[in-house]
C-alpha cells in the first residue's frame, strides 16, 4: 500500500482566521503558548495545549474539522503528534502577535481614498469590534471631487 506524504501545514492570515471564527466555520483552534499566557488571553474557542504538554490527543481527533495551531509569533514548531492527525492542519501566520495587531488592535485610518483601503479598514473595524466589543473608530471620510466650472465671461466689462 502506498503511503501518502503529509504536506506542510497551510498558513492562514490573522484577518482570514478572524473572519472564519465570525462565520462559525468548523475548526479546532489550538493555542500552543504557555498555559499562564493562554489562560489570560487567547482567540475565542481555542483550547490551551502548552508547548511541552500532552499533545498526543491531537492525532486522535476526528478529521472532520481542520486544526488551526498558533503560538506567540508564528515561528514555533508544529507538535510531532500533529503528524498523526488525518485532517487538514493550518498554522496562524505570525501567531497570536499577528492576531493581536491585525484584529484586536484598532485599525489605522486609511491614508488614501482608494476603495480597497476603505474596504480593508471597514473589515478590520468590524472584526475589531466583534472580538473586543469596542466601537470602531469613525468611518473614513468619503470625499467627492467636483470639478469647478469657471463662469465664462460674456462680453461687457467695467
Secondary structure as UniProt FT lines:
FT   STRAND          10..12
FT   HELIX           14..23
FT   STRAND          27..31
FT   HELIX           35..40
FT   TURN            44..45
FT   STRAND          47..48
FT   TURN            51..52
FT   HELIX           57..60
FT   TURN            63..64
FT   STRAND          66..70
FT   HELIX           80..84
FT   STRAND          89..92
FT   TURN            93..94
FT   HELIX           95..99
FT   HELIX           100..104
FT   HELIX           115..132
//
